[in-house]
Amino acid sequence: MIVMGGIWTYFSISGVKLRRTVRGIKQQLGQVLEERYELINQSRIVKIWIQVDDKSDLPQSNGSRVMSQLRGRDTRSFSSYTLLTRRGLFHLGPSYISSGDPMGLFGRRIEVPASQTLLVLPYMVQLRHFPFPPGYLSGGKVLWRTTQEVTPHAAGVREYAPGDSLSRIHWPITARKDKFMVKEFDQDPQADVWIFLDAEKSVQAKINLPPQPRRVDRLWILGHKIQVKLPPDTFEYSVSAAASIANYFIKRGESVGLACAGQITTTLPAEKGERQLGKILETLAFMVSDGQLPLHGLVDNQIQHITRGSTVIIISTTQSNSLVVSVEKLIRKNIRPIMVLMDCETFGSEINKTELLQQFNEYFLTVILIRKDDDLKQYLENIQT
């Protein structure tokens, strides 16, 4: 029996391959990740039972299954669905294939290394409008500087040079001068949007709750509407607010920059386009609240790089007077910031915010106060003072 059990165990998993595929290597928090597993039996021997164990670091991953009666030269497949509840980079694997003899005397296991990674981007809401100081965002100082991009601001014409696009040729002047002449353009008026994210570790607050696993499969998805509930953590709410605001302004065609002081100070210069949105979301996906630099220090370091007339959005949890000092410096530079504050009291902190809000009201600033379990879309679209 022992000899037969050992021989059976050896052949029970030989010739078996596991293929694991995923739709998209970038997903957003709150979406459902669909993975497909394929068990391929390359031998002629029937496999009575095979167990697949998913050991990836993705929270609540449920790719473990037990398959029976895998015939020779046959392929069996199944799909797993995982609700993404945490942002960051995760390895899709390793996976283990195990089997044994019918008597349960021996077992054999093979490791299938992880071949793909999944980047979970922050949760963001689609905003229809967002409050900003009138007269500051729509205008700006015109920089009389030529650019290679085509803008609505024509500066003049010059003689054609190798490498110039044929679409920039000014044909009437070319016909009159009897040589190719191309149009030159000035940069757009600068009205950048800067987002300052507070990542100081000492000012964050959160409520530690045990994980609540949720069963997700194809039938569950068809019968339920997925509702995203952010963890009770002030920094998670701040990251989602930053992602939503950046998405709103970039979709409007504005230049958006990001500054955050985590373990290292991260600064993304203000740019336009979907590529800039991708860089901001990827940066926020890896951001953690372990910084030592206070928010007013971050503002002091970056204020010299902000052009007059720009819009500054401060997303913070701190309730100290140092934040008021940073606001005063921005106001002296003709920049009236927009304050997006997390209510620490609802996240388990005992810090009183009343005095700070009164000081902001004296400066006639736009203040959006977000509490735990608040709807981000509703509160970011409405002015809360």
N, C-alpha and C positions, 0 to 999 in steps of 0.2 A: 504493500500500500504506500509505504514511504517512497520507494523507488518510482512507482507509477505517478505519485503526486508530484515529485520533483520534475519528472519528464513532462508531465502535463503543464506544469507551471512555466517551464522554459518555453514551450511552444504556444502558450496561451496568449502571448503578447508579441511574439516575433512576427515581423513583417507588417506591423500595424503602424500607420502614420497618421498624424493629426495636423490638419490645416485649419488655421484660424484667421478669418478675414473680418474687416470692419468697414463700415460705410463712413468715410471721412475721418481724418486724423485730427480735426479741429471741431469741437462741439461747444455749445453754450450751456452754462449751468442751468438746470431746469429741463433740459431736453432728455430724450430717451435714447440711449446708445444701443444700437442693434448690432450684434455680433453673430457670425455664422461659423459653426464648427463642422468639420468634415472628418469622419473616421474612415480611413482607407485601409482595407485588408488586402495586402499585396500577395499573401500566401494562399494556398489552396485549402488550408485547414480552417474549419469553422471555429469562431471564437464564441464561446458560450456566453460570457459576460465580460464587459470592459467598463471600467470606471474612469471618468475624466474629472480631474480635480483642477479647478481654476484658482491659482494662487497669486493673482495680480493684486497690486496695491490700490486698485480702484475701489472706493467704498461701495459696499452692497453689491459687488459683482456676483452674479449668479450663473456662471457658466459651467457649473459642475453637474454632471449627469451620469447615469448608469445605463449602458446600452447592452442589449441581449441579442443573441443569435445573429452575430455578424458573419455572414457566409463568406466563403472564399471568393476572391476577386470581386468583392462587393464594396460599396461605399454607403455609409449612413451619415446623415447630417441632421443638425438641429440648430435652432437659433436661441439666443439669450438676449434679454432686454434689461438694461440697467438704467435707473433714474439717476442722473448726474446731480449730486448734491454738494460737491466741493470742487472749487477751481484749482488749477495747477496742472502739472505734468505727471502722467501716470503710465506705467508700463503694463501693456496688455500681455501678461504672463509673469512667470512661467506657468505652464500647464503640465500636469502629470497624468500619464496613462498607466493604470494598474490593473492587474488581474491575478488569478490564482487557480488552484485546483478545486474541484467540487467539494472535497472534504474540508477545505479550509486549513490545510496543514502548512502550505507555503503561499507566498505572494511575491509578485515581481512588479517593479515600478520603473517607468522610463520618464525622464524629464524632457520636456519640449521647451527650449528657451524662448524668451520673449523676443519677438522680431519687430514689433511695432510699439509706438508710444502714442498716447492720446493727450492732446492739450485741451483742457476745459477752460473756456473763456468765462469772464465774469457775467453774471446775470445783468441784463439791461432791459429797460422798458423803452418803448417808442413814444417819445414826447411829441405832442402837437405844437406846443409853445413853451417858452421858458422866459421868466422875467429878466429883464436887463435894463440898466440905466438908459433912458432915452437920450439920444444925441451923442453917445459915446461909441456904440457898436457900429452904427451904419456909416459913420464918417471916419476920417483919419487923415493923417498927414501924407500927402503925395510925395513919394520918393522919385525924384527925376533921375531914374537909373534904368538903363536899357536892360531888357531881358530877352532870352531866347524863346519864351513862351508868347503865344498870341493872346493879347489882352484887348479890352475895349479902348485902351488909351494909346492911340497912334502918336509916335514922336517925330517921324520924318521918314526920309528915304535915303538910301546909300547905294553904292555900286555893288553889284552881285559879287559874292566871294564863294569859292569852292566849298561845298558843304551846306549852303543855304537851301532851304526847302523851296521847291518850285511854286508852292501855294502862296508864298510871301512876295512873289514878283508883282510889282505894280505895272500893269501892262500899258496904260496910257502914257506914263512918264517914260517907260521903256521905248515906246514907239517914237516919242518926241526926241529923246536923247540918242536914239539909235544904239543903245546898249542896255543890258539888263540892269534894272534897278529894283531893289527889294525894300519892303517896308520894315521900319523899326518900331518897337513898342516900349512903353514905360511900364513899370510894375504897377499893380493895382494899389490903391490907397490902403495903407496898413491899418487894419482894425482887428488885431489878433485877439484870440480868446485864450487865456491862461488858466489852467486848473491846478490849484495847489492842494495836494492831498496830505493830510496829517497822518504820519505813520509812527509817531512817538509811542513807545511801548508803555510808558508810565501813565498815559492819559486814557488808554483804551479800557473798555468795560465789556464784560460778556457774562452770560449765564451758562454754566456747564450743565448740559442735559445729556442723558444717556441716548445713544443712537437708536432710532426707531426704524428698523428695516421695513421696507414696503415691497410687497410682491408685485412685480410688473411683468406682464406677458402680453401677447398680441390681443387676447380677449379683453384684458384690463384696459389697454390703450383705446380700444374701440368704444368702450362703455364709459370712460371717464375723461374728464377734462383735466389736464395736468395743471395744478396750481403750485407755483413755486413759493416756498416759504423759506426766507433767508435764515441762517443760524442767528441766534440771539447774541450777536457780536457787533459792536459799534463799527469795527473796521470793515466787516463784510458789507454792512449797509453803506459805508463811505465809498468802498470800491465800486459797488453797483451804481451808486449815484454818479460817481465820476465817469463811468462807462456810458451811462445813459445821457449825460450832458454832452460828452464828447461826440457821441453819435448824432445828437440833435444838431449841433453847430456844424459838424462836417457835412451832414446832409443839406444844410443851408448854404454850403459853399464857403464857409469861413475857415480861416487858419487857426488851428487849435494846437496848443502846447501843453505839456504836462510836466509838473515838478513834484517830486516826492522824495523824502529822506527816510529810507528804511535803513538796512544795515549799511548800504552805500547810498549816496545821493544820486538819484536818477533824474535826468532832465532831457525831455524830448523837445527840440525847437519847434516853434509853431509852423505847421505846414497844412496844406489842403489835400483833399482826395481820400479815396478809400484805402490807399496804401498807408496814409497816416493813421487812419482809424485802426487798421490792423496792427500797427506798431503799438498804439496806445493800449489796445485790448490785450495783446500779448504781454506787454509790460505789467499791466494790472493783474494778469493771471498769475504771475510769479511773485507779486508783492506781498510781503508779510509785515506785520506790525511789530517789528523788533528794533526800531530806530531809537537813537539816543539824542538826535538833534531836534530841539523844539521847533514848532511851526514858525515862530517869529524869526528864528535863525535862518530857516529856509527862505522866508520872504526877504530878509535882509540880503542874502546872497544872490537872489535872482532879480531884485527890484531894478537894478541897473541895466538889465537886459530887456526890460519891458518898455515898449514904446508908449508915448503919451497917446491917450485915446483908446488904449486897449481895454478889454474887459477882463477882470480878474475874479475868479470864482474860488473861494476858500471853503474847502470841505474839511471840517475839523470836529474833534471831540473835546478838545481842551476848553476849560471854563476859566482860565487864568487871565489876569490883567495884561499879560504879555501879548495876548492876541489883540487887545485894544491898541497897544503900541504899534503893532504891525499895520493895523488898519489906519492909524493916523499917518504913518509914513506913506501909505498908498494914496491917501486923500491929498496930502501935500504935493503929490506928483500928478494931481488931477485925475486920479483913478478912484472911482467909487466901487469898491468890491461888493460882490454878492456873497452873503454868508449862508452856507448850508451846514447846519449844526445838528449833531446827534444828541438827543436828550439822554444823558447818562443815567438819570434817575430811573428810567424805565428799563435800563439794562443792568440794574443791580448796584449802581454807584450811589453814593450819598452826597455828591457834589451839587451845590445849589447854583442854578443858572440865572436866577432872577436879576441879580445886579448886573451881570454881563449883558443881558438882553436890554436892560434900560439904557446902558451906555451906547449900544448900537442904535437904539431908537433916537438918541440925541443927535446922532450923525445922519439920521434919515436914510439908513441903509436898508436894503432888501434882505430880510432874514427868513430863511426857510428852516423850520424846526421839525425834525423827523424823530418819531418815537418808535419803540419796538412794535412790530406787527403792523406798522402803517403801510398803506399802499404807496409805493414810491412814485408811481405815475401820477396819482392824484395830488400828492403833496409837492412834487417838483413842478407841476404845471400851474399851481396856484400859489399866490403870494401869501405867506404866513408871517405876520409881524406881531 
